[in-house]
């Protein structure tokens, strides 16, 4: 039974991935607004209902696989160890993502992630979705810090600052690659840049939200 369940789950994952890749390919080729869900279903050789079973909306076809990353900073703070500050936790997580060349921070050599990013930036409805998702992640972090510290205002400032540092680093990765540098070149000093960025934050938040 366990093997059968495992097989079913693998098949579901493969189907979702095929739909996703087909959808992104069509969106990149023709534009998000010019592709219907029915056309995606036909190209992926599934029914329209199957597409909606895996992805609730057309926008989800772009965002579902990446949306969890908007909460990365909040997750780092939530899971940090006693004695670790909020900024130290977010920095540690980011450095781990640099080490693993995580696509969500722009350090994967495959062009697919950059195609998705370009698609989002060129499509107003997707840009709005990305903005709202990023804001939700920042609010989640602020709420977590406010619950721990009892100071909503400072928590909001800290969350916004930490999110801004992460976003600036990711933007720098994408900018340099777009300017012609290889992923290896950008990754070579990514950890150094990350430490410098979070050092700027830490100078103002050094003793803030140290977990007891």
N, C-alpha and C positions, 0 to 999 in steps of 0.2 A: 504494500500500500504506500509506504514512504517513497519507494522508487517511482510508483505511478504518479503520486502527487508532484514529485520533483520533475518528472517529465512534463506534466501539464503546465507547471509554472514556467519551465524553460520555454515551452512552446508559446505561452502567453507573452513572455518577455521578448521572444524573437518576433512575434507578430507586432507588438508595440514598437519595437525598434525599426522594423521594416516600414511601418506606416510613417513613423517620424522621419526617417531618412528620405523616403519618397516625398513627403510633404515639403521638407526643407529644400530638396532639389528643385521641385516645381516652383516654390516661392522665390528661390534665388534666380531661377531662369526667367520667370515671367512676372514676378512681383506678387506680394502677398494678396493684394486686393483683386488680382486678376485670376486667381485660382479658386475653384469651388471645392468644397469638401467631397462632392460626388466625384470630381476629377481625381482627387487624391485617392479615394476608395478604389476607383477603377484602376489606377496605376499600381496600387498596392495589391490588387486582386483580392479585395475584401468588400464587404457591403458597407454602405454609408453608416448603418447602425453600428457596425463593428468599430468604425472610426470613433463614433461618439461614445461607445462603451469604454474605449481606452483613453480618449481625450474628450473631455466634456464640451469644449468649445473649439472654434477654429484657432483662437489665440493660444489655447493649451497645446496645440501641435508644435508651437515654437517654444513655449515656456515650461511645460511640465517637467522635462528632464533637468532643467537648470534652476527651477524656482527654489529648491531647497537651499541653494547656496546664498540666497539673499538673507538667510538667517544664520550664516556661519559665525559672525561675530557674537551674536547672542548665545549660540551653542558653546562657543569657546569659554565665555564668561560663566555660563551655567555649569559647565563641567570642570571648572578650574579647581585646583587643589587648595586646601587651607594654607594661608600665608601668601597666596599668589594674588596680585592685584589684577584689576580688570585689564589694564593696558598690557601687562605682562602676558596674560592669557591670550589676548587677541594677537599679540606679536608672535608668541610661540606657535599658535595655530598657523599664522601666515607663513612663518619660516618653514614649517612642515610642508605646507602646500608648495612653496618654492622648491623644496628638496624633491618633492614627488612630481614636479612639473605639472601641477594640476591645471586642466584646461580652463577652469572657472576663473583663474587669475591671469590668463593669457599667455601661459608658458608651454603650451603643447604645440609641437611642430606641425601637427595635422592642420590642413587649411579649413576643415569643416567648421571648427569652432569660430574661426574668424569670419566665415561666410554667414554664420548665424548672427554674429555681432553686427556685421554690415547690414544684414536684412533688417534687424531691429532698428538700427539707427536711421535707416532710409524709409521706415514705415511709421507714420505718426501714431497710429493706434497701438503699435507694439512699443513704441517709445513711451507712451503714456502708461502702458501696462508695466514696463520695466521700472519707470519712476515710482509708481504706486507700490510695486513689490519691494523696491529698495527702501522706501519710506516705511513700509510695514516692518521690515527687518530692523530698522533703526528704532522704531517705536517699541518693538519687542525687547530690544536691548535696554532701552530707557526704562521700560516698565520693570524689567528684572532688577536693574540697579536701584530703582526707586524703592522697590519692595525690600531690598537688602539694607539700604541706607536711610530710608525715611525722608529723603530730600528729593522731591520730584524735579525741581528746577536744575539742580546740579547733575542729576541723573540724565536729564535731557541734553545738557551741554556735553557731558562725557560721551553719551551715545553718539551724538552728532559728530564730535571730534574724532572718535575712533572710526566711525564709518567713513568720514572724509579722508582719513589717512589711508585706509584700505583702498578706497576708490581711486585716490590719486596714484597709488602704486600700480594698480591694475591698468589705469589709463596710460601710465608711462610705459608699461610693457607693450600694450597694443600700439601706442604711438611709435615706439622705436622699431617695432617689427614692420609696421606700415611704411616707415621711412627706409626700409631696406636691410636692417640688421637681421641676422639669423636668430632663431630662438636660443641657440647656444650662447651667442654673444650677449643677449639680453639677460639670460639666466645666470651668466657668469658673475655679474655683480648685483643680482636681484636681492640676495640676502643682505648685502651691505646697504643697499638703498632702503630696504625694509627696516633695518635697525636704525638708520638715520631718521626715517620718517616717524617711527614710534618713539624715538628719543625726544623729538619735538613735542609729542603729545605728553610723554612722561614728565617732562620738565614742569608741566602745569598740573599733571594728575598723579604725581609720583606716589603720594600716600593715600590716594583716593581708592576706596572700596577694596581694601585688603581683607580678604576673607578670614574670619576668625575661626 
